[in-house]
Amino acid sequence: MRHGKKVNHLGRTSAHRKAMLSNMASSLILHKRINTTLAKAKALRGYVEPLITRSKEDSTHSRRMVFSYLQNKEAVVALFREVSVKVANRPGGYTRILKTGNRLGDNAEMCMMELVDFNENMLAAKEAPKAKTTRRSRGTKDKTTVAKPEKPVAKTEAAPKTENVSEEPAAENTENKE
């Protein structure tokens, strides 16, 4: 029985799993977004988020510890220069997993995993928030003002009529009768 064992082995040996997660984490840090299966993305989230947290403190020890996981100098440099600056104020939750449907070949659940602070589309939408509204009164005041016209229209019998408009249909009617 596997009670309390939270590691998803992903059908791989431990050496293969560590190498795969290291490569995926390096790709995520360098490209800021990767496409993968949902199971791999969830395993990668537990692998890469502690590394991002460690990158907030830029020391030789932190760099060496991160390099022991990633085994990629470019990824370590990008993590400490670019990523750690953007996530400095974030207390956690550095990655986002967006499901993209199933793969055609084997119907595996696919997803896109990205670093949260590097998606420009969502950041632009976040900067322009909607105006706050309350839903207490259910808009009863608005309905009464819309239903009633601003100025009442009084009926007047002395309204000017255009004679040309009224005579032309009468002339046409007389022609049709003859």
N, C-alpha and C positions, 0 to 999 in steps of 0.2 A: 504494500500500500504506500501511497505517496502523500500522506498527510502532512500539510504544512510546507511542502516543497514548492516554492513559487517560481522557480526558474523554468522557462520554456526551453527545452533542449533543441527544438527546431529540427529534430531528426539528424543531428550532426554530432560528431565527436567534440570534446571540449576544445581541442586545438583548432579544429575547423570553425567552430562557433566563435571563438575569440578572434580569429583572423577575419571572419566575415563581418563581425560587429565593428572591428577596428577599421576595416575598409569602408563600411557604410557610414561610420561616424566621420571619417575623414572627408568623404564625399559630401555629407551633409554640411560640414563646416565650410568647405571650399565653395560649394555651389548654392548653399542656403536652402535647397529644396531637392528632394529625391522622390522617385516613384518606386514603391516596393509593395510587398504583401503586408496585410494588416498584422499578422503574427510577428513578422520581422520588425515592423515599425514599433510595435509595443515592446519588443525585447530591446530594440535600439534606444528607445526613450529612457529606459532604466540604465542604459550604458552611457549615454552621452550627457544627460543632465547633470550628474555629479561632476563631470569634466568641465562643463560650463561654469558650474558653481566654483570650482577650484580656480578657474581662470580669472575670477574677479580679483584675486590677490596675485599680483604679478611679482613673483619671486622665483629665484633659481630652483628652489625645491618644487614649487608648483609646476613649473615648466617641465622639469624632469619627470615628475609623476604623470603628467598628462602625456608626455612623449612615450612613457612606458606602455600606455594604453593605445595610443594612436599609431606609433611607429612611422610618423610622417612629419617631416620638418615643416613643410609648407602649411599643413593643417594646423600645427601648433602655433606658427607665426600668425596665421589668419585668426585663430581663436583668441590669442592674447591681444592682437592689435585692433581687430574689427568687432568681433562678437562681444568680447568682455566690456567694451565701451558702451555698446547699446543696451546690454542687459545689466548694467551696474545698479540700477534702482529696482530691478525686478526681483521679488523674493523667491521665485521658482517658476516652474511651468514655462520653460524656454522653448518648447516645441509644440507644434500643432499637427494633429493627424486628421486629414480630410479624406473620407472614403470616396473612391471613384468608381465603384462598381466591381464586377467580376471579370476575370481574365477569360478570354475566349477559349484558350487551349484546355485548361483544367478547371475552370470555374473557381479559381482561388480569389478570395476577396483582396482587391487591390486598393491602395491608398496613396496619397501624396503626403509626405512628411516634410514640414518646413520649420524654419526658425521663426518664432512669432514676430520679432521686431524687424524682420527684413521683408515683410510683405507690404509693398508700397500701396497696393489697392485698398487693403483693409485699414492701413494707417490713415489714408486720405479720407476714408469714410468715417473713421473714428474722430478725426479733427473737426468735422462739421456735424455736431450733434443737433438733434431736433429740439425745438422749443418745448419746454415742459408744459404739459397740459394736465388738468385735473379732470376727473370724470365723476364729480359729485352730483351735479345738477342734471345731468343727462341732456343738456341743451334745450330745456323747455323755453328759455327766454329767446333763443335764436329762432325757434320755429314760429313764435308769435310775431316777431318783427319781419320775418320773411313773408308770412301769409298776408299781413295787412299792408296795403300800399301806403306810401308816405303822405300823399295828398289825396283826399277823397275827390272823385270826379263827379261833378253835378251834371245832371242831364239838362240840356238846354234845347228848346225847340227852335230857336232862331239860329241854328247852325247853318252856315252857308253851304249850299249844295252846288255842285257843278252841273250845269245844264247839258253840257256836251256828253257826259257819261251817261246820263239818264235818257237822253233822246236817242242815242245811237241804237241801244238795244230795242227801243220801241220801233224804230224804223225797220230794223231787221225782222221783227216779229210781224209787221204788216206785210212785208215782202213774202214771208213764208206762208202767210194765210192766203194770198192771192194766187 
